[in-house]
Amino acid sequence: MNRPARLVTAALTASAALLLTACGSGGGDGSSSDAIAGADSGRKPSAPPSASAGADGVGRPEIELPSDMRLVFEGQRTGDATKDAILADNERTVSTVWQAMALGDVKQSGMAFYYTDDALADVHQYAKGAIAKKTSWAGTLRYYDRQVTVFDEKSAALTYCVDESKADLENRETNKLQGTETTSDSYVFYNLGLKKNADGVWQTWDLTEDRGAQKCQP
């Protein structure tokens, strides 16, 4: 089976790896994340998620995903301001990778705003590989069991699972779906290292992936 995450190298873990392994098509419930702007595949973008400048005054890149590329994030509010900010920035972070695939353009994706260090190099390589293969995806990715650990004011870690069972690989130019089946590899565990930059953005600097992780199985 060719899941979206199969396009990535072993080094590319976490947020980006996840989509390159989507399978089975279908929909899902929940709220969507930030959107991506102007997919050249002709697909209609979904309603914009959040304003480019949030309540914290940070000017963020616009993100608008096509209407058939849906992200569902569970546990968006913890009651802790720092953890909620981390979760919100992670949603934007993940969205920039999918925006790159939908647009077929790494430079306009916004990835460099939310990724840094080795993680940025990895997702950049991943996105370029998908774009070169004219690969995108359609369907729903569900992010669940999201757990934040705050170490201090500028460093934290985030773990979560991703359900790719309702997403399918798609040719970005023809919009043709590949069709894949659901297996244990449709469920992925991610572990991210985060740090807060001078602008107050929680950037991902390290990420690892465990595809088929037992803890994420339904």
VEXVO-937451 format. One record per residue: residue number from 1; z, x, y of N, C-alpha, C in turn. Coordinates in steps of 0.05 Angstrom, whole numbers, always signed. Atoms other than C-alpha are relative to their C-alpha. Layout:
<rs>
[NUM, [Z, X, Y], [Z, X, Y], [Z, X, Y]]
...
</rs>
This chain:
<rs>
[1, [+0, +17, -24], [+0, +0, +0], [+0, +18, +25]]
[2, [+1, -15, -24], [-13, +24, +70], [+17, -13, +22]]
[3, [-17, +12, -21], [+45, +7, +115], [-5, +16, +25]]
[4, [+4, -14, -25], [+42, +25, +188], [+13, +27, -1]]
[5, [-14, -25, -1], [+93, +80, +178], [-13, +21, -18]]
[6, [+12, -19, +17], [+51, +114, +125], [-18, +20, +15]]
[7, [+18, -17, -16], [+8, +144, +180], [+16, +24, +11]]
[8, [-16, -21, -12], [+65, +186, +205], [+7, +22, -20]]
[9, [-8, -22, +17], [+85, +253, +179], [+29, -3, -8]]
[10, [-28, +2, +8], [+152, +263, +144], [+18, +7, +23]]
[11, [-17, -8, -23], [+177, +294, +208], [+5, -22, +19]]
[12, [-2, +21, -20], [+165, +233, +249], [+19, -22, -9]]
[13, [-18, +20, +11], [+226, +192, +233], [+7, -21, +22]]
[14, [-10, +20, -18], [+261, +134, +266], [-19, -19, +13]]
[15, [+14, +22, -13], [+232, +88, +318], [-30, -1, -5]]
[16, [+29, +1, +4], [+159, +108, +311], [-8, -3, -28]]
[17, [+8, +0, +28], [+155, +117, +237], [-1, -28, -10]]
[18, [-3, +26, +11], [+175, +47, +224], [-25, -17, -1]]
[19, [+23, +18, +1], [+113, +10, +243], [-23, +9, -16]]
[20, [+23, -9, +15], [+64, +53, +208], [+2, -7, -29]]
[21, [-1, +8, +28], [+85, +21, +144], [+3, -30, -4]]
[22, [-4, +29, +3], [+82, -53, +155], [-14, -12, -23]]
[23, [+13, +13, +22], [+65, -101, +100], [-1, -29, +4]]
[24, [+1, +28, -1], [+54, -174, +86], [-1, -12, +27]]
[25, [+0, +12, -26], [+37, -218, +145], [+18, -24, +2]]
[26, [-18, +23, -3], [+78, -274, +174], [+13, +1, +27]]
[27, [-13, +1, -25], [+121, -295, +232], [+30, +4, -3]]
[28, [-29, -4, +2], [+194, -291, +249], [+13, -12, +25]]
[29, [-15, +11, -22], [+248, -318, +295], [+15, +21, +15]]
[30, [-15, -19, -15], [+285, -283, +350], [-13, +6, +26]]
[31, [+11, -6, -26], [+274, -254, +418], [-18, +24, -2]]
[32, [+18, -23, +0], [+219, -206, +434], [+10, +21, +20]]
[33, [-8, -22, -18], [+226, -139, +469], [-19, +2, +23]]
[34, [+18, -5, -22], [+191, -109, +528], [-29, -2, -9]]
[35, [+28, +2, +7], [+116, -121, +530], [-16, +24, +8]]
[36, [+18, -23, -5], [+57, -72, +534], [-23, -9, +18]]
[37, [+20, +10, -18], [+3, -76, +586], [-28, +5, -8]]
[38, [+28, -2, +4], [-69, -90, +573], [-11, +12, -26]]
[39, [+11, -10, +25], [-85, -80, +500], [-30, -2, +0]]
[40, [+29, +0, -2], [-158, -61, +495], [-13, -13, -25]]
[41, [+11, +12, +24], [-165, -97, +429], [-9, -29, +5]]
[42, [+7, +27, -7], [-175, -162, +466], [+21, -21, -7]]
[43, [-21, +18, +7], [-111, -192, +440], [+16, -7, +25]]
[44, [-15, +8, -24], [-71, -232, +491], [+28, +12, -1]]
[45, [-27, -10, -1], [-6, -199, +513], [+20, -23, +1]]
[46, [-21, +20, -1], [+58, -237, +504], [+13, +0, +27]]
[47, [-13, +2, -26], [+102, -258, +562], [+16, +26, +4]]
[48, [-15, -24, -6], [+133, -198, +597], [+29, -2, -8]]
[49, [-28, +0, +9], [+202, -180, +569], [+19, +2, +23]]
[50, [-19, -4, -22], [+241, -151, +626], [-14, +13, +23]]
[51, [+12, -11, -23], [+226, -130, +696], [-1, +30, -1]]
[52, [+3, -29, +1], [+204, -58, +708], [+25, +13, +11]]
[53, [-24, -11, -11], [+266, -46, +750], [+23, -19, -8]]
[54, [-22, +17, +10], [+329, -73, +716], [+23, -2, +20]]
[55, [-23, +4, -18], [+396, -92, +745], [+13, +26, +7]]
[56, [-11, -26, -6], [+415, -19, +742], [-16, +16, +21]]
[57, [+16, -13, -21], [+360, -2, +792], [-19, +21, -10]]
[58, [+18, -20, +12], [+322, +43, +744], [-28, -10, -1]]
[59, [+28, +8, +1], [+247, +40, +754], [-13, +9, -26]]
[60, [+10, -6, +26], [+219, +35, +684], [-30, -6, -2]]
[61, [+29, +6, +3], [+146, +36, +660], [-3, -28, -11]]
[62, [+6, +27, +9], [+115, -31, +647], [-6, +1, -30]]
[63, [+6, +2, +28], [+113, -52, +574], [-7, -29, -6]]
[64, [+9, +27, +8], [+73, -111, +548], [-15, +2, -26]]
[65, [+13, -1, +27], [+56, -120, +475], [-18, -25, -4]]
[66, [+17, +22, +7], [+0, -164, +448], [+16, -23, -12]]
[67, [-15, +23, +10], [+22, -234, +429], [+3, +0, -30]]
[68, [-2, +0, +29], [+10, -220, +355], [+16, +25, -10]]
[69, [-16, -23, +7], [+54, -158, +356], [+29, -6, +10]]
[70, [-26, +10, -8], [+125, -184, +356], [+24, +16, -10]]
[71, [-24, -14, +7], [+192, -148, +356], [+24, -18, +3]]
[72, [-24, +16, +0], [+257, -183, +339], [+24, +18, -2]]
[73, [-23, -17, -1], [+322, -148, +357], [+26, -17, -3]]
[74, [-26, +15, +4], [+388, -174, +329], [+23, +16, +12]]
[75, [-24, -13, -11], [+456, -159, +359], [-5, +13, +26]]
[76, [+6, -11, -26], [+433, -149, +430], [+24, +3, +18]]
[77, [-24, -1, -17], [+502, -160, +460], [+25, +6, -17]]
[78, [-24, -8, +13], [+566, -125, +438], [+25, -6, +16]]
[79, [-23, +4, -18], [+610, -139, +498], [+8, +25, +13]]
[80, [-6, -26, -12], [+613, -65, +514], [-25, +8, +17]]
[81, [+22, -6, -18], [+570, -46, +575], [-16, +24, -8]]
[82, [+15, -24, +8], [+552, +23, +550], [-17, -5, -25]]
[83, [+14, +6, +24], [+533, +0, +481], [-24, -19, +5]]
[84, [+22, +18, -6], [+492, -57, +509], [-23, +13, +14]]
[85, [+20, -15, -14], [+455, -10, +555], [-16, +17, -20]]
[86, [+13, -16, +20], [+439, +35, +496], [-19, -17, -17]]
[87, [+17, +18, +16], [+413, -23, +454], [-24, -9, +16]]
[88, [+23, +9, -17], [+370, -47, +512], [-21, +22, +3]]
[89, [+18, -22, -3], [+340, +21, +523], [-14, +7, -26]]
[90, [+12, -4, +26], [+327, +28, +449], [-23, -20, -5]]
[91, [+21, +20, +3], [+287, -36, +449], [-25, +8, +16]]
[92, [+23, -9, -17], [+244, -9, +506], [-13, +25, -13]]
[93, [+9, -25, +13], [+239, +58, +470], [-20, -6, -22]]
[94, [+17, +8, +22], [+211, +27, +407], [-26, -12, +9]]
[95, [+24, +15, -10], [+163, -17, +446], [-21, +19, +11]]
[96, [+20, -17, -12], [+130, +42, +480], [-19, +12, -22]]
[97, [+17, -11, +21], [+105, +69, +413], [-21, -21, -9]]
[98, [+19, +21, +8], [+74, +2, +394], [-20, -5, +23]]
[99, [+19, +3, -22], [+44, -2, +463], [-21, +21, -1]]
[100, [+20, -21, +3], [+10, +64, +452], [-21, -7, -21]]
[101, [+19, +8, +21], [-21, +38, +388], [-17, -23, +9]]
[102, [+15, +23, -8], [-42, -28, +419], [-21, +8, +22]]
[103, [+18, -8, -22], [-73, +6, +480], [-19, +22, -9]]
[104, [+16, -23, +8], [-101, +65, +442], [+2, +22, +20]]
[105, [-3, -19, -22], [-72, +108, +497], [+29, +10, +1]]
[106, [-27, -12, +0], [-11, +155, +492], [+10, +3, +28]]
[107, [-9, -6, -27], [-9, +173, +566], [+11, -24, +15]]
[108, [-9, +24, -14], [+0, +101, +590], [+21, -15, -16]]
[109, [-19, +15, +17], [+50, +82, +536], [+28, -1, +10]]
[110, [-27, -1, -9], [+114, +102, +571], [+19, +15, -19]]
[111, [-16, -13, +19], [+138, +142, +511], [+16, +23, +12]]
[112, [-13, -24, -11], [+155, +204, +552], [+24, -8, +18]]
[113, [-22, +10, -16], [+203, +161, +593], [+25, -4, -17]]
[114, [-23, +7, +18], [+247, +143, +533], [+5, +20, -22]]
[115, [-4, -21, +20], [+236, +201, +485], [+0, +27, +13]]
[116, [-1, -27, -11], [+251, +274, +496], [+4, +20, -23]]
[117, [-4, -21, +20], [+255, +340, +459], [-17, -4, -25]]
[118, [+15, +3, +25], [+235, +339, +385], [-10, -28, -5]]
[119, [+7, +27, +5], [+234, +264, +382], [-26, -7, +15]]
[120, [+24, +5, -16], [+181, +261, +437], [-25, +12, -14]]
[121, [+22, -13, +13], [+137, +311, +401], [-8, -15, -26]]
[122, [+5, +14, +25], [+144, +272, +336], [-15, -27, +5]]
[123, [+13, +26, -5], [+126, +203, +365], [-27, +4, +12]]
[124, [+26, -5, -12], [+70, +233, +405], [-21, +6, -22]]
[125, [+17, -7, +22], [+40, +262, +342], [-6, -24, -17]]
[126, [+4, +24, +16], [+50, +197, +305], [-19, -19, +13]]
[127, [+17, +19, -15], [+17, +155, +359], [-29, +10, +1]]
[128, [+27, -11, -1], [-42, +202, +366], [-14, -3, -27]]
[129, [+12, +3, +26], [-53, +199, +291], [-9, -29, -5]]
[130, [+7, +28, +3], [-53, +123, +291], [-24, -8, +17]]
[131, [+22, +7, -19], [-99, +119, +351], [-26, +12, -11]]
[132, [+24, -13, +11], [-148, +168, +319], [-12, -16, -23]]
[133, [+9, +16, +23], [-151, +122, +258], [-6, -29, +8]]
[134, [+4, +27, -10], [-159, +61, +303], [+19, -20, -13]]
[135, [-19, +17, +14], [-97, +33, +270], [+21, -11, +19]]
[136, [-22, +14, -13], [-50, -18, +300], [+13, -18, -21]]
[137, [-12, +18, +19], [-11, -75, +269], [+4, -27, +14]]
[138, [-5, +27, -10], [+3, -149, +276], [+22, -13, -18]]
[139, [-21, +13, +15], [+61, -193, +254], [+27, +3, +14]]
[140, [-27, -1, -11], [+136, -186, +263], [+16, +23, -13]]
[141, [-19, -20, +10], [+184, -127, +257], [+28, -9, +9]]
[142, [-28, +9, -6], [+258, -145, +253], [+19, +24, -1]]
[143, [-19, -22, -2], [+310, -95, +276], [+29, -12, -3]]
[144, [-26, +12, +5], [+379, -110, +248], [+21, +21, -8]]
[145, [-23, -17, +6], [+448, -81, +232], [+0, +24, +19]]
[146, [+1, -22, -20], [+445, -40, +296], [+29, +8, +7]]
[147, [-27, -10, -5], [+507, +3, +304], [-1, +24, +19]]
[148, [-1, -21, -20], [+522, +46, +365], [+27, +15, -1]]
[149, [-24, -17, -1], [+571, +104, +366], [-2, +16, +26]]
[150, [+0, -14, -26], [+588, +130, +436], [+18, +25, -3]]
[151, [-16, -25, +1], [+612, +203, +438], [+13, +6, +26]]
[152, [-10, -4, -27], [+620, +211, +513], [-18, -14, +19]]
[153, [+15, +14, -20], [+589, +189, +578], [-30, +5, -2]]
[154, [+29, -7, +1], [+522, +222, +562], [-11, +4, -28]]
[155, [+11, -4, +27], [+515, +225, +487], [+10, -23, -19]]
[156, [-6, +22, +19], [+513, +173, +431], [-19, +2, -24]]
[157, [+17, +2, +24], [+482, +156, +364], [-5, -30, -6]]
[158, [+7, +28, +7], [+448, +93, +340], [-13, -1, -27]]
[159, [+12, +4, +26], [+432, +70, +270], [-9, -29, -2]]
[160, [+9, +28, +4], [+393, +8, +249], [-19, -1, -23]]
[161, [+20, +5, +21], [+349, -23, +196], [-24, -14, +12]]
[162, [+24, +14, -9], [+278, -48, +204], [-13, -14, -24]]
[163, [+14, +16, +21], [+245, -103, +162], [-29, -1, +8]]
[164, [+29, +0, -6], [+170, -91, +160], [-15, -19, -18]]
[165, [+13, +17, +19], [+156, -144, +108], [-19, -21, +12]]
[166, [+17, +21, -13], [+123, -191, +158], [-19, +12, +21]]
[167, [+19, -13, -17], [+77, -141, +191], [-23, +11, -17]]
[168, [+23, -9, +15], [+8, -118, +171], [-17, +19, +17]]
[169, [+17, -18, -14], [-37, -60, +189], [-25, -15, +10]]
[170, [+23, +13, -13], [-95, -78, +235], [-18, +20, +12]]
[171, [+20, -18, -13], [-159, -44, +257], [+0, -8, +30]]
[172, [-3, +6, -29], [-151, -39, +333], [-26, -10, +12]]
[173, [+25, +8, -12], [-225, -49, +346], [-11, -26, -11]]
[174, [+10, +24, +12], [-242, -104, +297], [+21, -22, -3]]
[175, [-23, +19, +4], [-173, -138, +293], [+2, -10, -29]]
[176, [-1, +7, +28], [-183, -141, +218], [+26, +10, -13]]
[177, [-24, -7, +14], [-118, -142, +178], [-6, +12, -27]]
[178, [+4, -14, +26], [-112, -97, +118], [+11, -16, -23]]
[179, [-12, +15, +22], [-65, -139, +76], [+16, +19, -18]]
[180, [-17, -17, +16], [-6, -106, +42], [+22, -16, -13]]
[181, [-21, +15, +13], [+49, -127, -5], [+27, +11, +7]]
[182, [-27, -8, -7], [+124, -124, +5], [+13, +15, -24]]
[183, [-15, -15, +20], [+164, -71, -33], [+26, +9, +12]]
[184, [-25, -11, -11], [+231, -36, -24], [-6, +18, +24]]
[185, [+6, -17, -23], [+195, +11, +24], [-6, -15, +26]]
[186, [+3, +16, -23], [+186, -47, +71], [+25, +0, +18]]
[187, [-25, +0, -15], [+258, -36, +93], [+8, +29, +5]]
[188, [-4, -27, -8], [+275, +26, +132], [+26, +4, +16]]
[189, [-25, -6, -15], [+339, +58, +158], [-6, +23, +19]]
[190, [+5, -21, -21], [+337, +98, +223], [+27, +10, +12]]
[191, [-24, -13, -12], [+388, +146, +253], [-10, +16, +24]]
[192, [+10, -13, -25], [+378, +167, +326], [+22, +14, +15]]
[193, [-17, -14, -19], [+410, +218, +371], [-8, -7, +28]]
[194, [+6, +9, -27], [+414, +195, +443], [+15, +16, +21]]
[195, [-14, -12, -22], [+430, +225, +510], [-9, -13, +26]]
[196, [+6, +13, -26], [+434, +196, +580], [-10, +20, +20]]
[197, [+11, -19, -19], [+389, +230, +630], [+10, -5, +29]]
[198, [-9, +1, -28], [+399, +239, +705], [-6, -27, +13]]
[199, [+7, +26, -11], [+366, +172, +719], [+15, -23, -12]]
[200, [-16, +20, +13], [+414, +135, +674], [-14, -13, -24]]
[201, [+15, +10, +23], [+364, +124, +617], [+10, +13, -25]]
[202, [-9, -10, +26], [+388, +131, +545], [-25, +8, -16]]
[203, [+23, -10, +13], [+334, +175, +515], [+6, +8, -29]]
[204, [-2, -8, +28], [+322, +188, +441], [-10, +29, -2]]
[205, [+8, -28, +2], [+321, +263, +428], [-2, +9, -30]]
[206, [+1, -7, +28], [+329, +263, +352], [-1, -26, -16]]
[207, [+2, +25, +16], [+310, +213, +298], [-7, +8, -29]]
[208, [+6, -3, +28], [+308, +209, +222], [-4, -27, -13]]
[209, [+7, +25, +13], [+282, +157, +174], [+6, +2, -30]]
[210, [-5, +2, +29], [+302, +135, +104], [-14, -26, -9]]
[211, [+16, +23, +8], [+247, +89, +78], [+9, -9, -28]]
[212, [-10, +11, +26], [+270, +43, +22], [+29, +2, -3]]
[213, [-29, -3, +1], [+343, +54, +39], [+14, -24, -12]]
[214, [-14, +22, +14], [+389, +13, -5], [+15, -18, +20]]
[215, [-16, +15, -20], [+432, -7, +55], [-16, -21, +16]]
[216, [+16, +18, -16], [+374, -43, +87], [-15, -21, -17]]
[217, [+13, +19, +18], [+349, -82, +26], [+11, -28, +4]]
[218, [-9, +28, -3], [+352, -159, +31], [+17, -8, -23]]
</rs>
